[in-house]
Amino acid sequence: MDRYLIHELVSSPNAKILHFRPGFDSRDEFGNRAFSSPLSYTDREGRRVKAAMLVSPQGEKFIRENKGILQDLDKGMREFSEGINKGEFSLLKEEDPKIDLSHSRYLTWIASGGQSRTFILETEVNKYIVKTNVTMSSKYIDFTQPYINEMLQTQKLRKLLKKDLEEAHMDFGRFLFATGYMSCMEYVEGESGEFDMDDTKPVTVIYKKVKEMVRQFQVKRDPLWVNVDVDWTGEDHLLPTANMVKTKDKLVWIDPFMHKDMDNY
C-alpha cells in the first residue's frame, strides 16, 4: 500500500511512540504522559508508529473532572462520521450540526478544511476545540499522527520562545490531549478577522523566529520537524487572520504548523 494512502491499524508490539521522550517519572519535559495501545499504524513518512494518546497535565485534569468524556467524544465522532457519509449533516444549513453527548455535553461541527474537521465541545462549565482527521469517515482511519506532532511542536516553541511571546503579548493554542487522529485544545474566546496594524510588528517578529527555529530543527534533522512548515496565510507585513484569535490582552496563534511534502528533505 502506498504510504500516502489510508492505513489500517495492525498489531505491532515492537513499534514505538515517536518523539515522546519520558523521564524517570514517565513524563516528558512538558509534563505530558502517553497512554499507548498494542496496535500501530504507518505514518506519512512510512514509519511504523505505536497508536497512543498524549495527555498534558491540563488534559489529565480535564479528563478527571469530566468522567467518561473520552467515550462520549468517541461516540460523537463516529456518529458525525456516519452522518456526514450519509449526507445527514452539512455545514451549508442555517445552523451548525450539533449532537447531544448526554451528561450536559454537546458536540457541534463548525468547520472543515485541510486535513481536519473542527468541532466545539461544550461541557457544563467550559468549551473546547476538537479536531479530527477528515479520513475518519473512510473505511480505514488515516493515522498520520499530525496532532501528536503538532502538540509537541507547539509546546516546544512555547518553551523556547517564552520571553518573546510574553513581550509580544502572544501565545499558541494549548493542547489538552492528542492522538493520531484527534486533538482537544482549550477554546479561545475572542475575535478573528481584521486586526489593527499596531498588532502587525510583534506578530511578524514571532513568525520570523518560529520560521527560523523550524529551519534549524530541520538542518539538525530532528525527526519531529520532518516535512513541517509554518502555516502563515498572509505576507510578511500582513497578519494571518485565518488562524489567529484576538482576546482582550493577547493574540493566540491557534495552528502554527502544517505538513508539507519535501522530497529533498
N, C-alpha and C positions, 0 to 999 in steps of 0.2 A: 504493500500500500504506500502511495506517495506520502511523504512526510507532511505535506500541506493539506492533506485530506483529513477527514474526521477519524479519530482513533478510538478503538474500543478499549475499555478497561480490562486488564488481564492480571492474573496472579503472578507476582514477581517479588518474592521475599527479599531478594538482594538489592532491589532498587533503593535509591536514597532520595531524601528531600533535598533538592538543590538549593544552595545559597543560604540555608539556615544553619547557623553555627552556634550551638548552645554551649554555655559554660557549665561549671560544676553543679549549678542549681537548675539545669535543664532549660535555662532562659538565655536568649541571645543578648547582644549589647543594648537592645531597645526594650528589653523586658518581655519579649514575645515568648510564647510557648507553642509547640507544634504537636498536634494530635494526628497520628498517621493511620493509614489503612494498609492491609496486606496487598491491596491492589495497586497497579501502576498504569501509566499511560506514556505515550511518546509525545514530547513537546515539539515546538516549531523547529527546533534545531536538530531533531532526530534523536534526542536523548531519552532514555528510559527514566521516568520520574515517579517516585512514590506518591500516591494520592494522599493529600494531607490538608489540614486546616491550621492556619497560622492565626494565633489569637494574641492581641495586645493586652496589657493589664487593664485598660479601659474596657476591652471586649470581654474579658473574664467577668468584670463587674456587671456588664450589661447582660450576659448570659445568666449569671446568678440571680439577678433581680427580675428577670423575665423567664421564668421556668417554662420549658417546652418551646421556647422561641425558635430553636433550630428546626424542630419537627414541623412547626407551623409554617416557617418560611419554605421548607422543602415542599410541603403540601401545596402551598400557594403558588410556588413557581411552576410546579408540574401542572396545576390547574390552568395557569396562564398559558403555558406552552401548548397544552392540548387545545385550549380555546382559540389561541391565535392560529394554530394549524387548521382548525375547522372554520375560521372566519367569524368566530363568535365575539372576539374582542378587536377593536380597532381604535386607533388614535385620531381617526377622522371624524368621530362622533363628537357631539357638543360637550359631553362630559367624559373625562378620562376614565377608562375601565378600572373598577375597584372590586376587590374581593374581601369578604369578611373572614378573617382567620380565626374568629372566636376569641374569647378572653379579652375583649375590647381592643383587638388588634386588627388593623386594616392594611391592605397592600394595594397601592394604586400605581398603575403603569402610566408614566408621564412622558417617556421619550424612547426613541430607538434610533441608533446611528452608529456607524463604525462597527466595532466588534461587540457592542453592548446594547442591552435593553436596560433602561433605568426605571426604578420604582421608588416610591416613597413608602416606607414602613412607619405606621403610626401605632404607638402604644398609648396607654392611659396618660403618660406624662411627657413623652418626647417623640420626635420624628427622626428618621434615619434614611440615608440614601443606600439603596441596594442595587447592585448591578449584576447582571448575568450575561454569559456569553450567548450571542444570538443563536448559536447552533444547538442550544439545549432543546430546541424544537425538532431536531433531526433524529434519525434513528440512533446514532451514537453521539455522545457529547464531545465537543472539540475541546479536550482538556489541554490547552496550550499554556497553562499556568500564568496567564498575564496578570491576574490580580494579586497573587502572592508576590510576584516580582515587583509590581507597582507599589505594593505596601512596603516592601523592604527598600526600594529605591527612594521613596518619599521620606521614610524615616531616616535614611542615611543622610540625605541632603538637608533635612531639617536640623539634624545634629551638627553637621559641618558648617551650616550657614546660620546658626542660631543668632549670633550677634547681628549679622547683616539683615536677617528677616525682621528682627526687632526694630532696627533703625529705620527700615523701610515700611514699618507697620504692615507687614505681610505675614502670611502663614500658608502652609499647604493643607490640603484636606487630611483629616485624621481618620485612619482605619481602625475599626474595632476588630474585624477578622477578615480573612480572605482564604479562599480555596482556589483550585484550578479553574473553577467556573463561576464563582460568585464572590462578591465582596460586600461588606457592610461598613459604611462610614458615618461619621457624625453629620447631621443635617446642618447646613449653614443658613441661618435666616438673614436675608439681605436682598440686595438688588443686583441684577445683572443687566448689561446693556451699555449705553454710552457713559463714560466716566469723565470727570473733569480732567483737563490736560495737566493739572498740578500733580495728578497721580502718575503720570507717564514716566518721569525720570527715575524714581526709585524702583519702579517695576521693571523697566528695561535694564537697570543695573543688575537686579536679581536674575533676570533672564539670561544676561550675558555670562554671569558667574555660573549659573546652572549649566548652560551650554558648554562652557569651558571645562567644568568638572566632569560632565559626561564624556567629553572628548578625552580627558586624561584617564578616566577609568578604561576607556576603550583602547587607548595606547598601551596601557598596562595589561590589556587582555583579561580584564576582570569578567568572568562569565556571567555575572548578574546583568551586565550592561551590553551584552551582545545584541546587535540589531535594535538598539534603543535610540530614539531621537526625542528632542524637546518638542512638545505639542504647543506651538506658537502660531496662532491663526492670523496675526497681523504682521506688519512690517516693524522694523526696529523702533520707529518713532510712534507707533500706534499700540494701544492696549488690546490684548486678545480677549475681547469681551465674552466669547463663547464659553470659556471655562474659568471665568473669574466671578467671584461674588463679593460685593462690597457691603460690609457691615458698618456699624456706627464708628468703629475705631480701626478697622484694618481691611485689607484686601486678601481674600483667600483664593489661592490658585488650586482649583479642585483636581484637575487632571494634568499634571505637568509633563507626562511622558506618553509616548506612543511607540508601537512596534513598527520597525521599518526594515525591509529586506535589504541587506547589504552583502552582495555576493563576494565582495573583495575584503570583507572584514578580516 
